[in-house]
Amino acid sequence: MKQSKKRTHLSIVAIVGGGLTLALVLALAFGLREAYLVPAVVAGALLFGVVWLWEHANAHADGSEWWQDDDASGWRGY
């Protein structure tokens, strides 16, 4: 199974997620119109989802995944 590595540096996901939250708080504090706020939040959420998926797809793999097949016979045991 894929396992995420423990990271000591700030992850891209944390930066995007924190930026989205900060943008929402600042927009509501300064009274920006919802017509501008909603599309920005939706775009930010989509960006956050894409970055999270990319980060998850690049997580460490230990080599024991079920699709790893050392045999060219086609039999994978399922």
N, C-alpha and C positions, 0 to 999 in steps of 0.2 A: 504494500500500500504506500501511497505517497505520504510523506511526512514533511511538515514544514520545519525548516531549520530555525533554531533560536537565533534571532538577529539582535545585534547590539545597536545597529544604526536605525535611524528612523525610516520606516518602510514607505514606499510610494503610496500604498493604500492608506496609511495613517495621514500622510500629507494631504491627499485628495479628500478624504473623509473629514479631516479637521478643517480644511478650507471651505468645504460645503457648509459645515455647521457654522463657521465664523461668518460666512457670507449671509446666511439666513439671519443670524442674530444682529449683525450690523444693518442689514436692510430693514428689519423690523424696528430697530432702534432709531434709525434716521427717517423712518416713514416713507420709504420708497413705495411706489404704486405696485399693486399686485400684478398688473399687466406685464410688468418687467420682471417681477420676482419669480412668478410661477414658471415661465419658460427657462429662466436661469437655473432654478432648482431642478427641473426635469433634466436639463442638459447635464448638470452636475451629477445627478443621480445615475444617468446613463454612463457618464465617464467613470464614476466610481465603480459601477458594475463591470465595465470592460477592464479596468485596471485590476480589480480583484480577481476576475477570471484569468487574466494574464499571469498574475502573481501565483495563483493556485496551480495553473498549468505548468509553471516552471518550478514547482516545489520539488524537493529532493525525492528521487526514486531509488529504492534500495536494490532493485534488480530481481525481486521475487514476485513481481506482478504476474497475474495469470496469463497475460498475453505474451510473455517471454517464452519463446519456444526454441530450444537448442536443436530440435529435431526437425528435419525437413519433410517428415512423413505426413504432416497435416493433422495428426492426432494431437489434440490439446488437452484431453482428459475431461471434457465436459459434454 
